[in-house]
Amino acid sequence: MELFLIVFLPLTGSIISGFFGKALGLKLSHLISCTLILTSSFLSAYLFYLTLNGHQYESIFLLEWINSGSIDASWSLRFDTLTSVMLVVVTSVSALVHIYSIGYMSHDPYQYRFFSYLSFFTFAMLMLVTSDNLLQLFFGWEGVGLASYLLIGFWYQKPSANAAAMKAFVVNRVGDFGFLLGIAVLYISTGSVNFDTIFLKINDINQFTINVSCLLLFTGAMGKSAQLFLHTWLPDAMEGPTPVSALIHAATMVTAGIFLVARCSPIFENSELALSFIIIIGASTAFFAATVGLVQNDIKRIIAYSTCSQLGYMFVALGVGAYQIAIFHLFTHAFFKALLFLGSGSVIHAMSDEQDIQKMGGLYKIIPFTWIMMIIGTLALTGAPLLSGYYSKDAIIESAYASHAFGHQYAFYLLVFSALLTSFYSWRLIFLTFHGKTRSSQDVLSKAHESPLSMTFPLLLLSLGAVFSGFLFSDFFLSHDIKNLWDNSIYTNPDNHILEEIHHSPFWVKKIPLLMMLIGFSMAVLFYLTFKNLPLFLSNKMSIIYKFLYNKWYFDQLYDVIFVNPLRRIGNFLWLIFDKKIIDGLGPDGISSLVVNISRNVSKIQTGFVYHYAFAMLIGLGILLLRFVAY
């Protein structure tokens, strides 16, 4: 019953806010939406507590959904350890974002629609993580895609928001098409779309089919989790309201790809090719996003690239078979990254919607609470000792070192270097935003103020997660002694001892992430607090590298040349020639034009003179007489 309520309470809130919000009034609508999502969050915490105490797998049947031929996909809610972790992440962050949005969106005239979209997204994400078969998962997968499109383009009056929403939708369709093909391959190979049936029959499938299905499933994960080559939508998605960024692009939707691979671990464990590919893509993404984050000036885009980079870390953990560690970083990352996004929203709110960190500075005196929260989030992200990122991110680096999979050394060194870059650009954001002399106009500064309680209270709660989530739950995720708790949701081959091996990593491997963090911090102090002209000097001296990074490795320009512009030309040709001139010209437009021309010419006969009509009648009478005489 609890699981049913967790999933469907957000849907209820979405319907009430969307259809009856205006009738109920703003305060009552907010109260109902937040109460329902908070209830869902408390119930999720209760189920997570039961999981910690050994609660095992269960499946709750809801209704018959698809039963056609050999396809039998019933609507069921799957609950296991992996589900319980995801439920806590999704509902807790969503609840805090709902509360935060009351203050952040207080001046927006379309709050009812916004809260309806937020609750609908939460419902779709919960459907995804509780799915008991691939088709049900795909339903939730597309649901979060739809909600993301609606929320990114929420301010549809802005052309940039519309473009960003469309870009996210199209890029994700590329990955989703691969995902759908992967589902089809597994169905053809096993005769089922149910997880349990597929997992039981996976050893009966030939290696080539397993490799193909895994690569196709990972294509879907690449799109949803913004991995290299399908990442271009994520920075542009920052056009949506900041609470959207915190909910969708930090803690929930972008982690759907991580969840997919972890859920399908019995399949991926049988494909070394796919796992190696995941390692390489994940490490490359982590490095790419970290380099681009170095030179960005939009506060939300910097954090967006940080998200992209951290998702790369998670995929590396999945690729080396450390599934629990990937989920651990997903868990901790949700709290400190949501904290950073909502903290940036507090900065934007204080600065009259200004997002350029080059136009800020000295804000720690004006918004001290937000400053402290952002520092806590930054410390957690960079892996400061005893904070959440220290436990999960460092464990990923150690697992990359301890692994024997192809590409693990490539991943290890890139992740280590990315840790240095992450520390540098994270502290760059802090120093340029909150320290030094202000670069804001006096008009903006005069209006700057700390955010209201509805915005600061969620920040405080998220900061607790950023500080304590790693310390409190490290044994639950990392200890090999509790492997039995994960056996119901994650499968690893008998020769996969990665959780044991990371505990025997050399001392220098355990300490090198901390060293990189300190080096990055020191460099940021040197660049932005001590020698403040150094960044400009280096950017001029290394202008080619700077432009390369500032333009995001020219991926957007490259895709424009390869895909966008040719497809636009083809579309224009088909529209102008085939559609307008052939189909419309010979079809409805041509026929209507012909009728109009005929009517216009016939109308010329109608002169209005009686003698013309009499003459016409005489001609007609004469023709009739001739016909009569002829016959």
Secondary structure, DSSP 8 states (H G I E B T S, - for coil): -HHHHHHHHHHHHHHHHHHHHHHH-HHHHHHHHHHHHHHHHHHHHHHHHHHHTT---EEEEEEEEEEETTEEEEEEEEESHHHHHHHHHHHHHHHHHHHHHHHHTTT-TTHHHHHHHHHHHHHHHHHHHTBSBHHHHHHHHHHHHHHHHHHHTSSTTSHHHHHHHHHHHHHHHHHHHHHHHHHHHHHHHHS--BHHHHHHHGGGS-HHHHHHHHHHHHHHHHHHTT-TTS-THHHHGGGS-HHHHHIIIIISGGGHHHHHHHHTHHHHTT-HHHHHHHHHHHHHHHHHHHHHHTT--BHHHHHHHHHHHHHHHHHHHHHTT-HHHHHHHHHHHHHHHHHHHHHHHHHHHHTTT--BGGG---GGGTSHHHHHHHHHHHHHHHT-TTSHHHHHHHHHHHHHHH--STTHHHHHHHHHHHHHHHHHHHHHHHHHHHSSS--S-HHHHHH-----HHHHHHHHHHHHHHHHHHHHHHHHHH-GGGHHHHTTT----TT--HHHHGGG--HHHHHHHHHHHHHHHHHHHIIIII-TTHHHHHHHHTHHHHHHHHTGGGHHHHHIIIIIHHHHHHHHHIIIIIIIIIIIHHTHHHHHHHHHHHHHHHHTT----HHHHHHHHHHHHHHHHHHHHH-
